[in-house]
Amino acid sequence: MKITGSASAISTSDLSNRARQQLRLALSRIPHGRLCSYGELARQAGLPGRARWVGRQLSQLPKETALPWHRVVNAQGRISFPVGSDQYQRQLQRLLEEGSADTTGKLYWRQRRWPLHED
């Protein structure tokens, strides 16, 4: 399938690859100790309204990735994995190490949100 632009045709796979590259770049820019929502990460990547797509892409990252996937949480400032699951514990541990959460699992969403928002 081709999407026709004014100057040239771009395949949907090219668009998808470009979107993944934009996402990875935006993800890599989340500072240590900060938290970002899926929706905000989508906006930062130039993909507004694609929060669910961002979540799917992050779930497909290799387990050993150096990208800071653990800094991305839902819009309520919570880890999206089921509480107590291995994935939840893994993400929480990384956030604890960065000072973005406490040992009860509470995330410092308002204090650590990135980019800064006035609530």
C-alpha positions, 0 to 999 in steps of 0.5 A, spaced: 500 500 500 502 506 498 500 513 501 501 518 495 504 525 497 505 531 493 512 530 491 513 522 492 509 516 494 511 513 501 510 506 503 506 505 510 512 500 512 516 506 511 512 511 515 511 505 520 519 505 521 519 512 521 514 512 527 518 507 531 525 511 530 521 517 532 518 514 538 525 511 540 528 518 540 523 521 544 524 515 549 531 516 549 530 523 551 526 522 558 531 524 563 533 520 569 528 520 575 523 523 570 516 520 568 512 520 562 505 518 560 504 514 554 500 519 551 505 525 552 511 520 549 506 519 543 506 527 542 513 528 544 515 523 538 510 527 533 505 522 534 499 525 538 493 520 539 497 514 539 498 512 546 496 505 545 501 504 539 506 507 544 504 502 549 505 496 544 511 498 541 514 499 548 512 492 550 516 489 544 522 492 546 528 487 547 528 485 554 535 487 555 534 494 551 538 500 554 532 505 552 528 507 559 521 504 557 520 504 565 520 511 565 513 511 561 507 510 565 499 511 564 496 518 564 494 517 572 501 516 573 501 509 575 505 503 572 500 499 567 502 492 569 498 488 573 500 489 581 505 484 583 506 481 576 514 480 574 513 486 569 510 490 575 516 489 579 521 490 574 519 497 572 518 499 580 525 496 581 528 501 576 523 507 578 525 506 585 533 506 583 532 512 580 528 515 585 521 516 582 517 511 586 517 509 594 517 502 596 509 502 597 509 502 589 507 510 589 510 514 584 512 521 584 508 523 578 506 530 580 514 531 582 517 527 577 513 528 571 516 530 564 516 535 561 514 539 566 506 541 567 502 546 571 497 542 574 
